[in-house]
Amino acid sequence: MRRTVAVAMTGNDLNTLTLPELWPMIGAIVAGGLIGLEREWRGRAAGFRTHILVCLASALLMQVAMSQADWAFRALPDENIVTDPTRMAHGILTGIGFLCAGVIFRTGFSIHGLTTAASLWVTSSLGILFGAGLYALGALGTVVTALILVGLRLISVRLPARQVIDAEASWARQGGSPLAEVREALCELDPHPTATRMTLSEDGRIVSHTWKLKVSGDRDLQRLADRLAGIPSATGYILAPRDD
């Protein structure tokens, strides 16, 4: 349910910064730093500084919306300005969507950066909570987010490794097709590879097939690469692991 607050614009002095007004900024910096540190350690483009700036900007903008009574202008005589801080929250989350889109990229049929985009989104949400003065909820959200990014990652490392990859093999259209040999190599690692794309390129001279399959790790990936390289009629291959 949306709540609106009626405030009178009084033009109070904004140059004095008190400790209670610093807490949202401090909370946003700590929350953004903790989440960004994990992304930085994982080698992602949006890392430590980006997450801090996103969280801090969200907190500052939300503080502005919560403090409209202190803006440096006056309403008409005997008039009140009705403000709705949730509109600022909507605007922040809409705007952060464009930044999140910038960290998502596609390589062939593999999509990367979804986890980083989600971490930016939740970091912005945490900044909104700190800016609105909901410190306990913001702190809880920071801890839960850190546990999801770090704790679940540690759990997944201990689980049997199964990595999804996109495998593409190419060969000349003229001559014998190595399709059966390629599928045999794939089935050694995954009994049920899924065909995802078949293309004909270079004026009809090159045939390419793409599959999605699961492997157990880098050793299996290297073994598959060696096997595909050993097929005489194959002109090339691409093995693209999926990773967020």
Secondary structure, 3 states (H helix, E strand, C coil): CCCCEEECCCCCCCCCCCHHHHHHHHHHHHHHHHHHHHHHHCCCCCCHHHHHHHHHHHHHHHHHHHCHHHCCCCCCCCCCEEECCHHHHHHHHHHHHHHHHHCCEEECCEEECHHHHHHHHHHHHHHHHHHCCCHHHHHHHHHHHHHHHHHHHHHHHHCCCCEEEEEEEEEECCCCCCHHHHHHHHHHHCCCCEEEEEEEECCCCEEEEEEEEEECCHHHHHHHHHHHHCCCCEEEEEEEECCC
